[in-house]
Protein backbone atom coordinates (compact mmCIF):
# COMPACT_ATOMS: atom_id res chain seq x y z
CA UNK A 1 0.00 0.00 0.00
CA UNK A 2 1.36 3.47 -0.85
CA UNK A 3 1.94 6.24 1.68
CA UNK A 4 -0.87 8.26 0.09
CA UNK A 5 -3.28 5.37 0.44
CA UNK A 6 -2.29 4.84 4.05
CA UNK A 7 -2.71 8.54 4.83
CA UNK A 8 -6.26 8.46 3.50
CA UNK A 9 -7.38 5.61 5.78
CA UNK A 10 -9.76 6.41 8.64
CA UNK A 11 -8.45 6.63 12.18
CA UNK A 12 -8.98 3.61 14.38
CA UNK A 13 -12.62 3.08 15.29
CA UNK A 14 -14.07 5.49 12.72
CA UNK A 15 -17.09 4.18 10.79
CA UNK A 16 -16.52 3.38 7.14
CA UNK A 17 -19.53 5.36 5.95
CA UNK A 18 -17.67 8.57 6.76
CA UNK A 19 -15.74 8.30 3.50
CA UNK A 20 -18.93 8.14 1.46
CA UNK A 21 -21.33 10.46 3.26
CA UNK A 22 -19.06 13.25 4.47
CA UNK A 23 -17.45 14.17 1.12
CA UNK A 24 -20.82 14.15 -0.64
CA UNK A 25 -22.59 16.35 1.88
CA UNK A 26 -19.83 18.71 2.89
CA UNK A 27 -17.44 19.11 -0.04
CA UNK A 28 -19.27 22.23 -1.24
CA UNK A 29 -19.11 23.78 2.23
CA UNK A 30 -15.40 22.96 2.50
CA UNK A 31 -14.58 24.55 -0.84
CA UNK A 32 -16.64 27.62 0.05
CA UNK A 33 -14.88 27.99 3.40
CA UNK A 34 -11.45 27.76 1.79
CA UNK A 35 -12.43 30.32 -0.83
CA UNK A 36 -13.50 32.71 1.92
CA UNK A 37 -10.20 32.14 3.75
CA UNK A 38 -8.20 32.82 0.60
CA UNK A 39 -10.20 35.97 -0.22
CA UNK A 40 -9.84 37.27 3.33
CA UNK A 41 -6.08 37.00 3.04
CA UNK A 42 -6.04 38.86 -0.27
CA UNK A 43 -8.15 41.72 1.08
CA UNK A 44 -5.61 43.19 3.48
CA UNK A 45 -5.30 46.35 1.41
CA UNK A 46 -2.01 48.17 1.56
CA UNK A 47 -0.71 46.05 4.44
CA UNK A 48 -0.27 42.96 2.25
CA UNK A 49 3.43 42.48 1.45
CA UNK A 50 4.79 41.55 -1.97
CA UNK A 51 5.13 37.78 -1.81
CA UNK A 52 5.97 37.21 -5.45
CA UNK A 53 9.57 36.32 -4.69
CA UNK A 54 11.20 32.92 -5.25
CA UNK A 55 9.85 31.31 -2.07
CA UNK A 56 6.28 31.57 -3.35
CA UNK A 57 7.17 29.45 -6.38
CA UNK A 58 9.00 26.63 -4.60
CA UNK A 59 7.63 23.24 -5.70
CA UNK A 60 6.75 22.34 -2.10
CA UNK A 61 4.78 25.57 -1.71
CA UNK A 62 2.79 24.96 -4.88
CA UNK A 63 2.22 21.33 -3.89
CA UNK A 64 1.03 22.31 -0.41
CA UNK A 65 -1.31 24.92 -1.84
CA UNK A 66 -2.74 22.37 -4.26
CA UNK A 67 -3.32 19.79 -1.52
CA UNK A 68 -4.65 22.11 1.18
CA UNK A 69 -6.44 24.73 -0.91
CA UNK A 70 -7.56 22.80 -3.97
CA UNK A 71 -6.60 25.61 -6.33
CA UNK A 72 -3.43 27.52 -5.44
CA UNK A 73 -4.02 31.26 -4.97
CA UNK A 74 -1.80 33.78 -6.76
CA UNK A 75 1.77 33.86 -5.51
CA UNK A 76 1.25 37.16 -3.69
CA UNK A 77 -1.42 35.57 -1.48
CA UNK A 78 -0.01 32.07 -1.13
CA UNK A 79 1.87 32.40 2.14
CA UNK A 80 -1.10 33.94 3.93
CA UNK A 81 -3.55 31.41 2.50
CA UNK A 82 -1.37 28.45 3.44
CA UNK A 83 -0.74 29.85 6.90
CA UNK A 84 -4.46 30.31 7.48
CA UNK A 85 -5.38 26.78 6.45
CA UNK A 86 -2.48 25.23 8.39
CA UNK A 87 -3.70 27.18 11.41
CA UNK A 88 -7.31 26.09 11.01
CA UNK A 89 -6.29 22.44 10.67
CA UNK A 90 -4.04 22.68 13.72
CA UNK A 91 -6.73 24.36 15.78
CA UNK A 92 -9.14 21.63 14.70
CA UNK A 93 -6.71 18.88 15.63
CA UNK A 94 -6.32 20.44 19.06
CA UNK A 95 -9.98 21.15 19.79
CA UNK A 96 -12.23 18.69 17.90
CA UNK A 97 -12.08 15.40 19.79
CA UNK A 98 -14.74 13.56 17.77
CA UNK A 99 -13.29 12.06 14.58
CA UNK A 100 -16.56 12.29 12.67
CA UNK A 101 -16.90 15.99 13.53
CA UNK A 102 -13.32 16.52 12.41
CA UNK A 103 -14.06 14.72 9.13
CA UNK A 104 -17.13 16.88 8.62
CA UNK A 105 -15.04 20.04 8.91
CA UNK A 106 -11.85 19.06 7.13
CA UNK A 107 -12.90 16.12 4.92
CA UNK A 108 -10.03 14.03 6.26
CA UNK A 109 -9.71 12.14 9.50
CA UNK A 110 -7.17 13.47 12.02
CA UNK A 111 -4.20 11.19 11.30
CA UNK A 112 -4.43 11.73 7.55
CA UNK A 113 -4.71 15.51 7.94
CA UNK A 114 -1.84 15.58 10.39
CA UNK A 115 0.39 13.64 8.01
CA UNK A 116 -0.49 15.95 5.14
CA UNK A 117 0.24 19.13 7.08
CA UNK A 118 3.45 17.71 8.52
CA UNK A 119 4.65 16.51 5.13
CA UNK A 120 3.93 19.74 3.25
CA UNK A 121 5.32 22.02 5.95
CA UNK A 122 8.47 19.93 6.22
CA UNK A 123 8.94 20.00 2.45
CA UNK A 124 8.63 23.79 2.38
CA UNK A 125 11.24 24.13 5.10
CA UNK A 126 13.57 21.70 3.35
CA UNK A 127 13.48 23.73 0.15
CA UNK A 128 14.04 26.99 2.02
CA UNK A 129 17.06 25.49 3.78
CA UNK A 130 20.26 26.05 1.75
CA UNK A 131 21.51 22.52 2.42
CA UNK A 132 18.20 21.08 1.26
CA UNK A 133 18.11 22.99 -2.01
CA UNK A 134 21.24 21.60 -3.62
CA UNK A 135 23.45 24.41 -2.36
CA UNK A 136 23.10 27.86 -0.88
CA UNK A 137 20.26 29.98 -2.26
CA UNK A 138 21.54 33.17 -3.91
CA UNK A 139 21.90 36.11 -1.57
CA UNK A 140 19.34 38.13 -3.53
CA UNK A 141 16.67 35.50 -2.73
CA UNK A 142 17.19 35.46 1.04
CA UNK A 143 15.14 38.58 1.78
CA UNK A 144 12.17 37.47 -0.33
CA UNK A 145 12.23 34.04 1.32
CA UNK A 146 12.23 35.62 4.77
CA UNK A 147 9.32 37.87 3.85
CA UNK A 148 7.37 34.86 2.57
CA UNK A 149 8.06 32.91 5.78
CA UNK A 150 7.02 35.87 7.95
CA UNK A 151 3.70 36.12 6.09
CA UNK A 152 3.11 32.42 6.57
CA UNK A 153 4.02 32.67 10.27
CA UNK A 154 1.64 35.59 10.80
CA UNK A 155 -1.29 33.90 9.05
CA UNK A 156 -0.61 30.71 10.97
CA UNK A 157 -0.53 32.22 14.45
CA UNK A 158 -3.53 34.48 13.83
CA UNK A 159 -5.56 31.47 12.74
CA UNK A 160 -4.55 29.42 15.79
CA UNK A 161 -4.62 32.07 18.54
CA UNK A 162 -6.55 35.01 17.03
CA UNK A 163 -7.37 36.59 20.41
CA UNK A 164 -3.80 36.65 21.72
CA UNK A 165 -1.99 39.95 22.13
CA UNK A 166 0.53 41.00 19.46
CA UNK A 167 3.36 40.17 21.86
CA UNK A 168 2.00 36.70 22.64
CA UNK A 169 1.41 35.98 18.96
CA UNK A 170 4.98 36.93 18.13
CA UNK A 171 6.34 34.89 21.05
CA UNK A 172 4.35 31.87 19.89
CA UNK A 173 5.74 31.72 16.38
CA UNK A 174 8.97 33.73 16.00
CA UNK A 175 12.28 32.04 16.88
CA UNK A 176 14.32 32.91 19.97
CA UNK A 177 16.89 34.80 17.92
CA UNK A 178 14.16 37.35 17.10
CA UNK A 179 12.64 37.37 20.57
CA UNK A 180 15.99 38.52 22.00
CA UNK A 181 16.13 41.64 19.82
CA UNK A 182 15.90 45.07 21.43
CA UNK A 183 12.51 46.66 20.97
CA UNK A 184 10.76 43.31 20.59
CA UNK A 185 7.36 44.71 21.62
CA UNK A 186 7.48 47.25 18.81
CA UNK A 187 8.51 44.52 16.37
CA UNK A 188 5.66 42.31 17.59
CA UNK A 189 3.17 45.12 17.01
CA UNK A 190 4.41 45.56 13.44
CA UNK A 191 4.23 41.80 12.90
CA UNK A 192 0.63 41.63 14.11
CA UNK A 193 -0.36 44.64 12.02
CA UNK A 194 1.06 43.09 8.85
CA UNK A 195 3.93 45.53 8.30
CA UNK A 196 6.11 42.60 7.30
CA UNK A 197 8.52 44.45 5.04
CA UNK A 198 9.66 46.52 8.02
CA UNK A 199 9.78 43.41 10.22
CA UNK A 200 11.86 41.52 7.66
CA UNK A 201 14.48 44.27 7.58
CA UNK A 202 14.80 44.18 11.37
CA UNK A 203 14.91 40.41 11.82
CA UNK A 204 17.07 39.31 8.90
CA UNK A 205 20.39 40.09 10.64
CA UNK A 206 19.27 38.07 13.68
CA UNK A 207 18.52 34.90 11.70
CA UNK A 208 21.08 32.20 11.05
CA UNK A 209 22.32 31.23 7.60
CA UNK A 210 19.15 29.13 7.26
CA UNK A 211 17.17 32.37 7.06
CA UNK A 212 13.55 31.62 6.14
CA UNK A 213 13.89 27.96 7.12
CA UNK A 214 14.50 29.06 10.71
CA UNK A 215 11.16 30.88 10.69
CA UNK A 216 9.33 27.86 9.26
CA UNK A 217 10.74 25.65 12.02
CA UNK A 218 9.00 27.90 14.55
CA UNK A 219 5.68 27.30 12.77
CA UNK A 220 6.27 23.56 13.12
CA UNK A 221 7.01 24.02 16.83
CA UNK A 222 3.74 25.90 17.34
CA UNK A 223 1.78 23.22 15.49
CA UNK A 224 3.42 20.48 17.53
CA UNK A 225 2.25 22.24 20.70
CA UNK A 226 -1.32 22.58 19.46
CA UNK A 227 -1.77 18.99 18.26
CA UNK A 228 -2.80 16.77 21.22
CA UNK A 229 0.00 14.28 21.79
CA UNK A 230 -2.21 11.94 23.83
CA UNK A 231 -4.08 10.96 20.65
CA UNK A 232 -0.84 10.28 18.74
CA UNK A 233 -1.61 13.17 16.40
CA UNK A 234 1.42 15.11 17.59
CA UNK A 235 3.62 12.11 16.85
CA UNK A 236 1.96 11.64 13.45
CA UNK A 237 2.60 15.27 12.52
CA UNK A 238 6.18 15.25 13.76
CA UNK A 239 7.03 11.99 11.97
CA UNK A 240 5.73 13.34 8.65
CA UNK A 241 7.38 16.72 9.22
CA UNK A 242 10.79 15.24 10.09
CA UNK A 243 10.63 12.83 7.15
CA UNK A 244 10.30 15.76 4.73
CA UNK A 245 13.45 17.49 6.02
CA UNK A 246 16.89 16.87 4.46
C-alpha positions as CSV (number, residue, x, y, z in Angstrom):
1,X,0.0,0.0,0.0
2,X,1.4,3.5,-0.9
3,X,1.9,6.2,1.7
4,X,-0.9,8.3,0.1
5,X,-3.3,5.4,0.4
6,X,-2.3,4.8,4.1
7,X,-2.7,8.5,4.8
8,X,-6.3,8.5,3.5
9,X,-7.4,5.6,5.8
10,X,-9.8,6.4,8.6
11,X,-8.5,6.6,12.2
12,X,-9.0,3.6,14.4
13,X,-12.6,3.1,15.3
14,X,-14.1,5.5,12.7
15,X,-17.1,4.2,10.8
16,X,-16.5,3.4,7.1
17,X,-19.5,5.4,5.9
18,X,-17.7,8.6,6.8
19,X,-15.7,8.3,3.5
20,X,-18.9,8.1,1.5
21,X,-21.3,10.5,3.3
22,X,-19.1,13.3,4.5
23,X,-17.4,14.2,1.1
24,X,-20.8,14.2,-0.6
25,X,-22.6,16.3,1.9
26,X,-19.8,18.7,2.9
27,X,-17.4,19.1,0.0
28,X,-19.3,22.2,-1.2
29,X,-19.1,23.8,2.2
30,X,-15.4,23.0,2.5
31,X,-14.6,24.6,-0.8
32,X,-16.6,27.6,0.1
33,X,-14.9,28.0,3.4
34,X,-11.5,27.8,1.8
35,X,-12.4,30.3,-0.8
36,X,-13.5,32.7,1.9
37,X,-10.2,32.1,3.8
38,X,-8.2,32.8,0.6
39,X,-10.2,36.0,-0.2
40,X,-9.8,37.3,3.3
41,X,-6.1,37.0,3.0
42,X,-6.0,38.9,-0.3
43,X,-8.2,41.7,1.1
44,X,-5.6,43.2,3.5
45,X,-5.3,46.4,1.4
46,X,-2.0,48.2,1.6
47,X,-0.7,46.1,4.4
48,X,-0.3,43.0,2.3
49,X,3.4,42.5,1.4
50,X,4.8,41.6,-2.0
51,X,5.1,37.8,-1.8
52,X,6.0,37.2,-5.4
53,X,9.6,36.3,-4.7
54,X,11.2,32.9,-5.2
55,X,9.8,31.3,-2.1
56,X,6.3,31.6,-3.4
57,X,7.2,29.5,-6.4
58,X,9.0,26.6,-4.6
59,X,7.6,23.2,-5.7
60,X,6.8,22.3,-2.1
61,X,4.8,25.6,-1.7
62,X,2.8,25.0,-4.9
63,X,2.2,21.3,-3.9
64,X,1.0,22.3,-0.4
65,X,-1.3,24.9,-1.8
66,X,-2.7,22.4,-4.3
67,X,-3.3,19.8,-1.5
68,X,-4.6,22.1,1.2
69,X,-6.4,24.7,-0.9
70,X,-7.6,22.8,-4.0
71,X,-6.6,25.6,-6.3
72,X,-3.4,27.5,-5.4
73,X,-4.0,31.3,-5.0
74,X,-1.8,33.8,-6.8
75,X,1.8,33.9,-5.5
76,X,1.2,37.2,-3.7
77,X,-1.4,35.6,-1.5
78,X,0.0,32.1,-1.1
79,X,1.9,32.4,2.1
80,X,-1.1,33.9,3.9
81,X,-3.6,31.4,2.5
82,X,-1.4,28.5,3.4
83,X,-0.7,29.9,6.9
84,X,-4.5,30.3,7.5
85,X,-5.4,26.8,6.4
86,X,-2.5,25.2,8.4
87,X,-3.7,27.2,11.4
88,X,-7.3,26.1,11.0
89,X,-6.3,22.4,10.7
90,X,-4.0,22.7,13.7
91,X,-6.7,24.4,15.8
92,X,-9.1,21.6,14.7
93,X,-6.7,18.9,15.6
94,X,-6.3,20.4,19.1
95,X,-10.0,21.1,19.8
96,X,-12.2,18.7,17.9
97,X,-12.1,15.4,19.8
98,X,-14.7,13.6,17.8
99,X,-13.3,12.1,14.6
100,X,-16.6,12.3,12.7
101,X,-16.9,16.0,13.5
102,X,-13.3,16.5,12.4
103,X,-14.1,14.7,9.1
104,X,-17.1,16.9,8.6
105,X,-15.0,20.0,8.9
106,X,-11.8,19.1,7.1
107,X,-12.9,16.1,4.9
108,X,-10.0,14.0,6.3
109,X,-9.7,12.1,9.5
110,X,-7.2,13.5,12.0
111,X,-4.2,11.2,11.3
112,X,-4.4,11.7,7.5
113,X,-4.7,15.5,7.9
114,X,-1.8,15.6,10.4
115,X,0.4,13.6,8.0
116,X,-0.5,16.0,5.1
117,X,0.2,19.1,7.1
118,X,3.5,17.7,8.5
119,X,4.7,16.5,5.1
120,X,3.9,19.7,3.3
121,X,5.3,22.0,6.0
122,X,8.5,19.9,6.2
123,X,8.9,20.0,2.5
124,X,8.6,23.8,2.4
125,X,11.2,24.1,5.1
126,X,13.6,21.7,3.3
127,X,13.5,23.7,0.2
128,X,14.0,27.0,2.0
129,X,17.1,25.5,3.8
130,X,20.3,26.0,1.7
131,X,21.5,22.5,2.4
132,X,18.2,21.1,1.3
133,X,18.1,23.0,-2.0
134,X,21.2,21.6,-3.6
135,X,23.4,24.4,-2.4
136,X,23.1,27.9,-0.9
137,X,20.3,30.0,-2.3
138,X,21.5,33.2,-3.9
139,X,21.9,36.1,-1.6
140,X,19.3,38.1,-3.5
141,X,16.7,35.5,-2.7
142,X,17.2,35.5,1.0
143,X,15.1,38.6,1.8
144,X,12.2,37.5,-0.3
145,X,12.2,34.0,1.3
146,X,12.2,35.6,4.8
147,X,9.3,37.9,3.8
148,X,7.4,34.9,2.6
149,X,8.1,32.9,5.8
150,X,7.0,35.9,8.0
151,X,3.7,36.1,6.1
152,X,3.1,32.4,6.6
153,X,4.0,32.7,10.3
154,X,1.6,35.6,10.8
155,X,-1.3,33.9,9.0
156,X,-0.6,30.7,11.0
157,X,-0.5,32.2,14.4
158,X,-3.5,34.5,13.8
159,X,-5.6,31.5,12.7
160,X,-4.5,29.4,15.8
161,X,-4.6,32.1,18.5
162,X,-6.6,35.0,17.0
163,X,-7.4,36.6,20.4
164,X,-3.8,36.6,21.7
165,X,-2.0,39.9,22.1
166,X,0.5,41.0,19.5
167,X,3.4,40.2,21.9
168,X,2.0,36.7,22.6
169,X,1.4,36.0,19.0
170,X,5.0,36.9,18.1
171,X,6.3,34.9,21.1
172,X,4.4,31.9,19.9
173,X,5.7,31.7,16.4
174,X,9.0,33.7,16.0
175,X,12.3,32.0,16.9
176,X,14.3,32.9,20.0
177,X,16.9,34.8,17.9
178,X,14.2,37.3,17.1
179,X,12.6,37.4,20.6
180,X,16.0,38.5,22.0
181,X,16.1,41.6,19.8
182,X,15.9,45.1,21.4
183,X,12.5,46.7,21.0
184,X,10.8,43.3,20.6
185,X,7.4,44.7,21.6
186,X,7.5,47.2,18.8
187,X,8.5,44.5,16.4
188,X,5.7,42.3,17.6
189,X,3.2,45.1,17.0
190,X,4.4,45.6,13.4
191,X,4.2,41.8,12.9
192,X,0.6,41.6,14.1
193,X,-0.4,44.6,12.0
194,X,1.1,43.1,8.9
195,X,3.9,45.5,8.3
196,X,6.1,42.6,7.3
197,X,8.5,44.5,5.0
198,X,9.7,46.5,8.0
199,X,9.8,43.4,10.2
200,X,11.9,41.5,7.7
201,X,14.5,44.3,7.6
202,X,14.8,44.2,11.4
203,X,14.9,40.4,11.8
204,X,17.1,39.3,8.9
205,X,20.4,40.1,10.6
206,X,19.3,38.1,13.7
207,X,18.5,34.9,11.7
208,X,21.1,32.2,11.0
209,X,22.3,31.2,7.6
210,X,19.1,29.1,7.3
211,X,17.2,32.4,7.1
212,X,13.6,31.6,6.1
213,X,13.9,28.0,7.1
214,X,14.5,29.1,10.7
215,X,11.2,30.9,10.7
216,X,9.3,27.9,9.3
217,X,10.7,25.7,12.0
218,X,9.0,27.9,14.5
219,X,5.7,27.3,12.8
220,X,6.3,23.6,13.1
221,X,7.0,24.0,16.8
222,X,3.7,25.9,17.3
223,X,1.8,23.2,15.5
224,X,3.4,20.5,17.5
225,X,2.3,22.2,20.7
226,X,-1.3,22.6,19.5
227,X,-1.8,19.0,18.3
228,X,-2.8,16.8,21.2
229,X,0.0,14.3,21.8
230,X,-2.2,11.9,23.8
231,X,-4.1,11.0,20.7
232,X,-0.8,10.3,18.7
233,X,-1.6,13.2,16.4
234,X,1.4,15.1,17.6
235,X,3.6,12.1,16.9
236,X,2.0,11.6,13.4
237,X,2.6,15.3,12.5
238,X,6.2,15.2,13.8
239,X,7.0,12.0,12.0
240,X,5.7,13.3,8.7
241,X,7.4,16.7,9.2
242,X,10.8,15.2,10.1
243,X,10.6,12.8,7.1
244,X,10.3,15.8,4.7
245,X,13.4,17.5,6.0
246,X,16.9,16.9,4.5
